[in-house]
Amino acid sequence: MPAIITHYAFALGAMERKDRAPEEKEALLVGAQGPDPFFFFGQRPWLRRHSREEVTSFGHELHHVDPTDCYFLMMDEARKEGDEKARRILFSYLEGLLLHYSLDRNCHPYVWSRCGYGRTPEEKKEWGASHTWLETLIDRVYGGEKGVFTIHADKYLALDYRSASLIGALWAKANDATLRKESFDENSFLLSLVDYRAIMRLTNVPHGWSRFLTRLMGKKSVPFRMNLPIRLKPEEEALDVMNERHAMWRDPVMGHHRSESLHELMGKAEEDYKVALGILKDAFEGKEGAKEALRRFSHGLDHDGYRPSEKLLYMSPIWPGSRERAPKDERKAG
């Protein structure tokens, strides 16, 4: 990710036109959640949809490829929509999608470095839901700064049925031409939104009971880590999750030390969005060269901000007692 509130707040502040039609604004803000809703398809314990593995893998795989082919195909298909109102809704959604990608690729190096990650099955179990917890804390801090924090964050996924159906058809065409998941269809997007909203309500509303119930799953479980804290504890505030004190952190792929705050990374994301917006406008008007421009813009980077062949090797976890880590050969050499 980052998570719901951060993507919502960033899009709300960065989007070029604030006075667009309500259904277009709603589509943009849901688009700003990117492919993330697919992670939650069929994940409710009491409603395990039969195609959940393929739909969730669609979301995960899309995060780890250069999205040019997929996203431009969606632009091209949206341009062919005959109804003007529907076409504008689709392009507003695609604008949100580019906002999501811009934020992801700039902020994910920081998130991966600071949350830590596992390389082996044992390490993955040990680190567990630290990625989710860091993003939940960022949601609390950044959402509070922007005045949009709420434990009812599921409302930021609201979308009318017609718009969701239009967008779902677009995603189905993208799947057919790219990742080709057999069970992915025109309803996958809508049902993903439904499931994501339900899971957010489960983990947060009513807040006291949800916190108690999710804690039974374990303090390091993903459901508990998705529980949005109404207020931060002193030890959570001390983490400085936005890195306003400019602590050094290692780039998880390149290994060099960096010190940008999340606010600075978000500033770079906003600059990227403005470039992407020009490409989107060219695609809307059917101008030649738009796909090549999008490919130059992506520069082969996935949502993590790296080329798909590159591996995470370094980390500087933010958690007390955690140590900076590097490949074994480098640690021995040091």
Salt bridges, closest charged atoms under 4 A:
GLU16 OE1 - LYS281 NZ 3.19
GLU23 OE2 - LYS85 NZ 3.64
GLU24 OE1 - ARG17 NH2 3.69
ASP36 OD1 - HIS63 NE2 3.00
ASP36 OD1 - HIS100 NE2 3.55
GLU61 OE2 - LYS181 NZ 2.60
ASP69 OD1 - LYS291 NZ 3.54
ASP69 OD1 - ARG295 NH2 2.54
ASP76 OD1 - ARG79 NH2 3.02
ASP76 OD2 - LYS80 NZ 3.88
GLU77 OE2 - LYS80 NZ 3.60
GLU77 OE1 - LYS173 NZ 3.51
ASP83 OD2 - ARG162 NH2 3.46
GLU84 OE1 - ARG87 NH2 2.08
GLU84 OE2 - ARG88 NE 2.79
GLU95 OE1 - ARG20 NH1 3.19
ASP104 OD1 - HIS7 NE2 3.27
ASP104 OD2 - HIS63 NE2 3.48
ASP104 OD2 - HIS100 NE2 2.89
ASP104 OD2 - HIS303 ND1 3.03
GLU123 OE2 - ARG325 NH2 2.57
GLU135 OE2 - HIS108 NE2 3.91
GLU135 OE2 - HIS131 NE2 2.87
GLU145 OE1 - HIS263 NE2 2.81
ASP154 OD2 - ARG197 NH2 3.39
ASP154 OD2 - ARG201 NH1 3.25
ASP195 OD1 - ARG44 NH2 2.64
ASP195 OD2 - ARG49 NE 2.85
ASP240 OD2 - ARG245 NE 3.94
ASP251 OD2 - ARG258 NH1 2.93
GLU260 OE2 - ARG258 NH2 2.90
GLU260 OE2 - LYS268 NZ 3.22
GLU264 OE1 - HIS246 ND1 3.74
ASP272 OD2 - ARG105 NH2 3.21
ASP282 OD1 - LYS287 NZ 3.68
GLU285 OE1 - LYS287 NZ 3.28
ASP304 OD2 - HIS64 ND1 3.42
ASP304 OD1 - HIS108 ND1 3.21
GLU324 OE1 - ARG250 NH1 3.77
GLU324 OE2 - HIS257 NE2 3.14
GLU330 OE2 - ARG250 NH2 2.79
